[in-house]
Amino acid sequence: VQLVESGGELVQPGGSLRLSCAASGYTYNRNCMAWFRQAPGKAREGIAVIDSDGDTAYAESMKDRFTISLDKAKNTLYLQMNSLKAEDSAMYYCAADLRWSKWIRCTAGLADDFGYWGQGTQVTVS
């Protein structure tokens, strides 16, 4: 399984970005995918999750500005980010897990117990 993020860049406050995560090496049957972020000196933070049925869950503080989506035809996970703030600056990571035990509780929360992670893409809001 390989996850490759892209789309991170320098953006002004109030701007928008769409991050992409190209996935390969598996099919989308019964899996869970997510976006996390980590700023320097801070703990990793869950943003949103989506399961292979398209059900989603978000961190309460981000659900009004961020949208997770999955294009199965393109094997790509997206994160649309709007109204960006300086505090959104961080490395953004996508994650995936193929276990049935993770899939059935995928949208129950934002635990970071995912089996596969991308290398991250940097978002800077300034």
N, C-alpha and C positions, 0 to 999 in steps of 0.2 A: 504494500500500500504506500502510495506516495501522495503527499499533499503539497501543493506549491501555491503560496499566496502572492498576490500582486495588487497594485492599485494604490499603495500608500505613497504619500507625497506631502509636501509643504502646502498648506492651505490657510487662507485667512479665516479668522473667526466669523461665524455665520455661514460659512461655505459648506459645500457637500462633497462627499467622496463615495465611490462605490468600490469596495474591496472584492476581489475574486479569489477563489481557492479552487484550483484545478486538481481534481482527484483522479487517481488511476490505480489499477491493480485490484479492484473489487467492483461488485455490482451494488446497486442501491436497495437490495432486498433487506428489509429489517435492519436498518442501521440508524445510528444517531450521529449527528454532526453539530458542531458548535463553533462559535467565535469567542475568543478570550482576548484580553489585553493585559499588558504589564508595563507600567511606567517605572522609570529608574527609582530604586529604593522602596518600591511598593509591591505588595503581594499581587499575584495574578488574579484577575477579576473576570468573572463570567459575564458575557454580554447577552447571548441568546443561543438557544438550541433549536434544532429542527429534526424531526424523525423522517423516516422514509415514506411515511404517509402524508407528510406535509404539516403535521401539527407542530406548533411552535410554543416557546416560552421565552420570556425576557426578564432581565434584571429590571426591577421596578424603576430604577433611576434612569433607564435608557429606553424604555419601551415607546416613549413618545417621539423619539428622534431617530432610532435605529430600526432597520427592518432586515430580517434574515430571510433568505429565499434559496431555493434549490432548483437548478435546471438539470433534470435527469438526463435529458438528451445530450447535453454538453458535459455532463459529469462535473458540474461546477457549482460551488456554493458561493453565495454572495452576501455582502453586508452593505446595505445602503445606509449612509450616515448623513444626516441633515443637521443644520443649525449647529455646526461644530463649535466647540469651545476650547479654550487653551487647555483645560483639564482633560480633554480627550486625547491629548498627545501621549502616545505610547506605542509600543510594539504590539501589533495585532496578529494573533495566531488563529488558524483554524485547526480543528481537531475532529477526529472521527473514531467511531468504535463499531465493531461488527458483532459484538456479543449480543445474543438474545437477551441476556440479563440486563444489559445496558439499554437496549432498544425499548423494553417494556416500561422502563422508568425514565425514558429520555427526557420528557418534558415535565418531569416531576420537580426538577430543580436544575441548578447550574454547577453540580459537582464536577471537578476537573479530572475524574478518573477515566480518561479517554486513552485508548491504546495507541493512537497514532496522532502525531502533531506535525504541522508544517514548520518551516524555518522562520516564519514571521515576515511582516511587512511594516515599515515604520510610517506612522502618521504623526505629523507635526502641525499643530495649529498655532499660528503666530502671525 
